[in-house]
Amino acid sequence: MPNEKEYFNFEDKTVDFPFYSNGKFFQDKKSYVLIASLLLFVFLIFGPVKFYDYQEQAILSLVMLIPLLYYGEGRLCTLFRKPVMKDLRTVIFSCVAYFPYIFIVISIGVLFESILGINIVSTISNTAGNLDLVFLIFEFIQIIGEELFRVILFLVVLTICFKYSGNRKTSIIIGTIIALAVFGLMHINSYPNILYCFVVMGIGNFFELYPYLKSKNVLLSIIVHFILNIIITVIRLNL
């Protein structure tokens, strides 16, 4: 375990991120299965294979979940932990903090578009949803895959950076930036506006990654992501 000075103030200092500091991650063949799952996830998003209805959500989730189970020898405790009461505050904070950020982005976007003609936030999604039970189930399944992709990518980058820098805080910052940027750009098929993908779907999703950074429990990020997606879907359906 690192000493307290190596933690950010917001972090739970009783737990740490897995495998980045032991120097053995890239010596373990099972680790490359996790890395391969990231590449397969990207290929399935942008590759020639097309899916129908809810197939994509289920397949992409399994692409991330099965390698994690293999790496953990059937256990999910590498990334998942049982929530405790204090985690509720983290979930509420993350959900509430997201909307002021979006309001600021929209305000700046309107200003940029009126003055410079640069479109930051006006976009048309190629996806649609409704709030029936099937949608909710597969939305949750999809979010499991997305959060595992983002968190595992973060951990891989964290591990690489820490190997060469030995600085935990710097490695976390770099890992967070890359994970958010890549995750944002992964939405270019659904939101054909690269600025929107980067600013809203990328940086804006810090509030979904934050619960994991704080608690090292990906379940909290999944819950926040699910709540925010449902709120946004309700807003879109009522506009």
LOLUM-201487 format. One line per field, with one value per residue (C-alpha): y, z, x; residue in one letter. Coordinates in nm, 2 decimals, always signed. Each point is the difference from the previous one (the first is absolute). Layout:
% residues N
v [Y:...] .
w [Z:...] .
u [X:...] .
residu [a:...] .
This chain:
% residues 239
v [+0.00:+0.35:+0.25:+0.26:+0.28:-0.20:+0.01:+0.28:+0.16:-0.13:-0.37:-0.27:-0.07:-0.34:-0.16:+0.04:-0.07:-0.36:-0.13:+0.33:+0.01:-0.35:+0.01:-0.34:+0.09:-0.03:-0.32:-0.18:-0.15:+0.05:+0.38:-0.01:-0.15:+0.32:+0.21:-0.21:+0.06:+0.38:-0.04:-0.24:+0.25:+0.27:-0.23:-0.10:+0.37:+0.12:-0.33:-0.14:-0.23:+0.14:-0.10:+0.02:+0.12:-0.07:-0.24:+0.26:+0.10:-0.37:-0.09:+0.30:-0.05:-0.37:+0.10:+0.19:-0.21:-0.34:+0.10:+0.17:-0.33:-0.19:+0.24:-0.02:-0.38:+0.03:+0.28:+0.36:+0.14:+0.15:+0.28:-0.06:+0.04:+0.00:+0.36:+0.16:+0.28:+0.27:-0.10:+0.14:+0.35:-0.06:-0.11:+0.30:+0.25:-0.14:+0.01:+0.35:+0.14:-0.11:+0.24:+0.33:-0.11:-0.07:+0.33:+0.18:-0.19:+0.08:+0.37:+0.02:-0.20:+0.25:+0.29:-0.17:-0.07:+0.35:+0.17:-0.25:-0.23:-0.30:-0.26:-0.17:-0.15:+0.01:-0.36:-0.26:-0.34:-0.31:-0.19:+0.01:-0.16:-0.03:-0.10:-0.35:-0.28:-0.15:+0.33:+0.04:-0.35:+0.03:+0.36:-0.14:-0.28:+0.24:+0.23:-0.29:-0.05:+0.37:+0.05:-0.31:+0.12:+0.35:-0.13:-0.27:+0.25:+0.24:-0.28:-0.11:+0.36:+0.06:-0.31:+0.10:+0.36:-0.12:-0.24:+0.27:+0.30:-0.16:+0.29:-0.12:+0.33:+0.09:-0.35:+0.04:+0.33:-0.13:-0.32:+0.20:+0.24:-0.28:-0.22:+0.29:+0.12:-0.35:-0.07:+0.33:-0.07:-0.35:+0.17:+0.16:-0.25:+0.11:+0.37:+0.12:+0.31:-0.05:+0.30:-0.13:-0.34:+0.14:+0.27:-0.17:-0.38:+0.02:+0.26:+0.02:-0.37:+0.08:+0.00:-0.37:-0.09:+0.20:-0.26:-0.26:+0.23:+0.08:-0.35:-0.24:-0.16:-0.01:-0.08:+0.36:+0.13:-0.24:+0.12:+0.37:-0.06:-0.18:+0.27:+0.28:-0.19:-0.05:+0.37:+0.11:-0.24:+0.13:+0.36:-0.08:-0.19:+0.31:+0.26] .
w [+0.00:-0.08:+0.28:+0.05:-0.18:-0.32:+0.01:-0.12:+0.28:-0.15:+0.00:+0.24:+0.15:+0.13:-0.35:-0.31:-0.37:-0.10:-0.15:-0.12:+0.27:+0.03:-0.33:-0.11:-0.20:-0.34:+0.11:+0.05:-0.32:+0.14:-0.01:-0.38:-0.01:+0.17:-0.25:-0.29:+0.13:-0.03:-0.36:-0.08:+0.15:-0.23:-0.30:+0.06:+0.03:-0.32:-0.19:-0.29:+0.23:+0.06:+0.27:+0.03:+0.27:+0.34:-0.12:+0.01:+0.37:+0.11:-0.21:+0.09:+0.37:-0.02:-0.19:+0.30:+0.28:-0.11:-0.02:+0.34:+0.15:-0.17:+0.15:+0.34:-0.02:+0.02:+0.26:-0.07:+0.32:-0.21:-0.10:+0.19:+0.37:+0.22:+0.04:+0.34:+0.13:-0.07:-0.37:-0.02:+0.05:-0.29:-0.23:+0.09:-0.04:-0.34:-0.13:+0.12:-0.11:-0.36:-0.08:+0.09:-0.22:-0.29:+0.06:-0.02:-0.32:-0.17:+0.10:-0.14:-0.30:-0.08:+0.04:-0.23:-0.26:+0.00:-0.02:-0.18:-0.17:+0.18:+0.09:+0.33:+0.14:-0.27:-0.12:-0.12:+0.15:-0.22:+0.29:+0.16:+0.30:+0.21:+0.36:-0.04:+0.21:-0.29:-0.06:+0.37:+0.02:-0.31:+0.09:+0.33:-0.19:-0.24:+0.28:+0.17:-0.32:-0.05:+0.36:-0.01:-0.32:+0.14:+0.33:-0.14:-0.26:+0.29:+0.20:-0.30:-0.06:+0.37:+0.01:-0.30:+0.13:+0.35:-0.13:-0.16:+0.23:+0.34:+0.07:+0.11:-0.03:-0.34:-0.13:+0.12:-0.17:-0.33:+0.02:+0.07:-0.29:-0.25:+0.13:-0.03:-0.34:-0.15:+0.15:-0.14:-0.35:+0.01:-0.03:-0.34:-0.17:+0.22:+0.02:-0.32:+0.15:+0.13:+0.23:+0.16:+0.04:+0.16:+0.23:+0.10:-0.05:+0.09:+0.26:+0.12:+0.10:+0.26:+0.24:-0.09:+0.04:+0.32:+0.22:-0.10:+0.05:+0.35:+0.11:-0.23:-0.05:-0.35:+0.11:+0.12:-0.35:-0.16:+0.23:-0.06:-0.38:+0.00:+0.20:-0.22:-0.32:+0.13:+0.10:-0.34:-0.19:+0.20:-0.09:-0.37:-0.01:+0.14:-0.21] .
u [+0.00:+0.13:+0.04:-0.27:+0.19:-0.02:-0.38:-0.22:-0.21:-0.33:+0.12:-0.10:+0.35:-0.09:+0.01:+0.21:-0.03:+0.09:+0.32:+0.16:+0.27:+0.13:+0.19:-0.13:-0.31:+0.18:+0.17:-0.33:-0.14:-0.35:+0.05:+0.02:-0.34:-0.13:+0.19:-0.14:-0.35:+0.05:+0.11:-0.29:-0.24:+0.13:-0.01:-0.36:-0.10:+0.17:+0.05:-0.21:-0.20:-0.35:-0.24:-0.38:-0.23:+0.17:+0.27:+0.27:-0.06:+0.01:+0.31:+0.20:-0.07:+0.11:+0.31:+0.11:-0.15:+0.13:+0.37:-0.04:-0.13:+0.28:+0.26:-0.16:-0.04:-0.37:-0.01:-0.11:+0.16:+0.29:-0.24:-0.32:-0.06:-0.31:-0.12:-0.02:-0.21:+0.26:+0.00:-0.35:+0.14:+0.24:-0.28:-0.22:+0.29:+0.10:-0.36:-0.06:+0.33:-0.04:-0.28:+0.17:+0.29:-0.24:-0.17:+0.33:+0.10:-0.33:+0.04:+0.35:-0.11:-0.28:+0.25:+0.26:-0.26:-0.14:+0.34:+0.23:-0.24:+0.15:-0.25:+0.10:-0.32:-0.27:-0.02:-0.24:+0.02:-0.03:-0.14:-0.35:-0.14:-0.31:-0.06:-0.15:+0.14:+0.20:+0.17:+0.09:+0.15:+0.21:+0.10:+0.14:+0.18:+0.15:+0.12:+0.18:+0.20:+0.07:+0.12:+0.22:+0.15:+0.07:+0.13:+0.22:+0.14:+0.07:+0.18:+0.21:+0.12:+0.05:+0.22:+0.21:+0.05:+0.08:+0.26:+0.20:-0.08:-0.04:-0.24:-0.34:-0.19:+0.15:-0.09:-0.36:-0.04:+0.14:-0.21:-0.31:+0.05:+0.07:-0.29:-0.25:+0.13:-0.01:-0.34:-0.14:+0.13:-0.15:-0.34:+0.08:-0.24:-0.29:+0.08:+0.17:+0.15:+0.36:-0.01:-0.32:+0.16:+0.31:-0.16:-0.32:+0.04:+0.37:+0.09:-0.37:+0.02:+0.26:-0.30:-0.06:+0.37:+0.04:-0.18:+0.25:+0.30:-0.13:-0.11:+0.18:-0.34:-0.13:-0.35:-0.04:+0.09:-0.25:-0.27:+0.07:+0.03:-0.34:-0.17:+0.13:-0.10:-0.35:-0.04:+0.13:-0.23:-0.30:+0.10:+0.04:-0.33:-0.18:+0.16] .
residu [m:p:n:e:k:e:y:f:n:f:e:d:k:t:v:d:f:p:f:y:s:n:g:k:f:f:q:d:k:k:s:y:v:l:i:a:s:l:l:l:f:v:f:l:i:f:g:p:v:k:f:y:d:y:q:e:q:a:i:l:s:l:v:m:l:i:p:l:l:y:y:g:e:g:r:l:c:t:l:f:r:k:p:v:m:k:d:l:r:t:v:i:f:s:c:v:a:y:f:p:y:i:f:i:v:i:s:i:g:v:l:f:e:s:i:l:g:i:n:i:v:s:t:i:s:n:t:a:g:n:l:d:l:v:f:l:i:f:e:f:i:q:i:i:g:e:e:l:f:r:v:i:l:f:l:v:v:l:t:i:c:f:k:y:s:g:n:r:k:t:s:i:i:i:g:t:i:i:a:l:a:v:f:g:l:m:h:i:n:s:y:p:n:i:l:y:c:f:v:v:m:g:i:g:n:f:f:e:l:y:p:y:l:k:s:k:n:v:l:l:s:i:i:v:h:f:i:l:n:i:i:i:t:v:i:r:l:n:l] .
